[in-house]
């Protein structure tokens, strides 16, 4: 995994800042401040917020919502050539979907110590998944970017129980 901010483009930083802004807004609601967006050819295709609590559906993580929107907008099953940006490292559920949908790049702000589909479970870069039908080669993954700004969002909101499972 790379975690060097210098390996990101100005556009990558712009999209991460957009996620941070959306997460700050979401922190004012009842939802945990998880946000995600997807780009293709450097253009924003889909962005989404966590909807787990408001819709009472554990599968509505921000990454999954963004992937569904991108599939619909691009009218395709696979999302090859797309970059997924997430405020938090994708969980194992989201990471398997990322691999199946052939997302090319994943960039996230903070690691998830207990649920990370990259740092804990290594689903995002597991080369053995490439041998399974429908799964893609591992995406390029850059994580732990602009994390201090994101930790402030979790610390400032009423989501301390979630923050304790995240790692600095």
Secondary structure as the mmCIF struct_conf table of DSSP 4:
data_model
#
loop_
_struct_conf.conf_type_id
_struct_conf.id
_struct_conf.beg_label_comp_id
_struct_conf.beg_label_asym_id
_struct_conf.beg_label_seq_id
_struct_conf.end_label_comp_id
_struct_conf.end_label_asym_id
_struct_conf.end_label_seq_id
STRN STRN1 UNK A 2 UNK A 2
HELX_RH_3T_P HELX_RH_3T_P1 UNK A 5 UNK A 7
BEND BEND1 UNK A 8 UNK A 8
HELX_RH_AL_P HELX_RH_AL_P1 UNK A 10 UNK A 26
TURN_TY1_P TURN_TY1_P1 UNK A 27 UNK A 28
BEND BEND2 UNK A 29 UNK A 31
STRN STRN2 UNK A 35 UNK A 40
TURN_TY1_P TURN_TY1_P2 UNK A 41 UNK A 42
STRN STRN3 UNK A 43 UNK A 49
TURN_TY1_P TURN_TY1_P3 UNK A 52 UNK A 56
TURN_TY1_P TURN_TY1_P4 UNK A 58 UNK A 59
HELX_RH_AL_P HELX_RH_AL_P2 UNK A 62 UNK A 74
TURN_TY1_P TURN_TY1_P5 UNK A 75 UNK A 75
BEND BEND3 UNK A 77 UNK A 77
TURN_TY1_P TURN_TY1_P6 UNK A 80 UNK A 81
STRN STRN4 UNK A 82 UNK A 88
STRN STRN5 UNK A 91 UNK A 91
HELX_RH_AL_P HELX_RH_AL_P3 UNK A 92 UNK A 100
TURN_TY1_P TURN_TY1_P7 UNK A 101 UNK A 102
STRN STRN6 UNK A 105 UNK A 112
TURN_TY1_P TURN_TY1_P8 UNK A 113 UNK A 115
STRN STRN7 UNK A 116 UNK A 116
TURN_TY1_P TURN_TY1_P9 UNK A 117 UNK A 120
BEND BEND4 UNK A 121 UNK A 121
TURN_TY1_P TURN_TY1_P10 UNK A 123 UNK A 125
HELX_RH_3T_P HELX_RH_3T_P2 UNK A 127 UNK A 131
BEND BEND5 UNK A 132 UNK A 132
TURN_TY1_P TURN_TY1_P11 UNK A 133 UNK A 134
HELX_LH_PP_P HELX_LH_PP_P1 UNK A 135 UNK A 136
BEND BEND6 UNK A 137 UNK A 137
HELX_LH_PP_P HELX_LH_PP_P2 UNK A 138 UNK A 139
STRN STRN8 UNK A 140 UNK A 142
BEND BEND7 UNK A 144 UNK A 144
BEND BEND8 UNK A 146 UNK A 146
HELX_RH_AL_P HELX_RH_AL_P4 UNK A 147 UNK A 156
TURN_TY1_P TURN_TY1_P12 UNK A 157 UNK A 158
HELX_RH_AL_P HELX_RH_AL_P5 UNK A 160 UNK A 163
TURN_TY1_P TURN_TY1_P13 UNK A 164 UNK A 165
STRN STRN9 UNK A 166 UNK A 167
#
